[in-house]
Amino acid sequence: MHYKIVEKSLFARIARMVLKSSNVAMVIGNKIHLSGVDKHTFERDEGWLAHELCHIRQFQEHGYFRFLWLYLKESYNVGYYNNKYEVEAREAGSKHKRHQAATKKETGNVKPSGLPLPSDVKKEV
């Protein structure tokens, strides 16, 4: 899958402030925008990368403007955390993490990065 990573993105910085998170990755089209995390660290977290690649696939499946509309409408109707596109992306990241855990048990070499997935953590109010 073709994608580009944009470090120190203004869009991701705004999302980081809205989400009150120390680091954010967000997708617009085929670009992954980062704030609070560098490209190397982000790419090493394969679960987080899988989450964002799922969003790129969603853009490709639905089309750029249609997906933006569907995503925003879904977020408005059910909230960010329950947005079906976020749920699908969290599942993609979780599947990868489960695979990593199984690999770790088998080989003992896989070490998770420990970075949180800001979009995967529901904030308690």
PyMOL commands that set and color helices and strands:
alter all, ss='L'
color gray80, all
select helices_A, chain A and resi 10-19+39-44+46-62+64-78+84-107+118-120
alter helices_A, ss='H'
color red, helices_A
select strands_A, chain A and resi 4-6+24-28+31-35
alter strands_A, ss='S'
color yellow, strands_A
deselect
rebuild
show_as cartoon
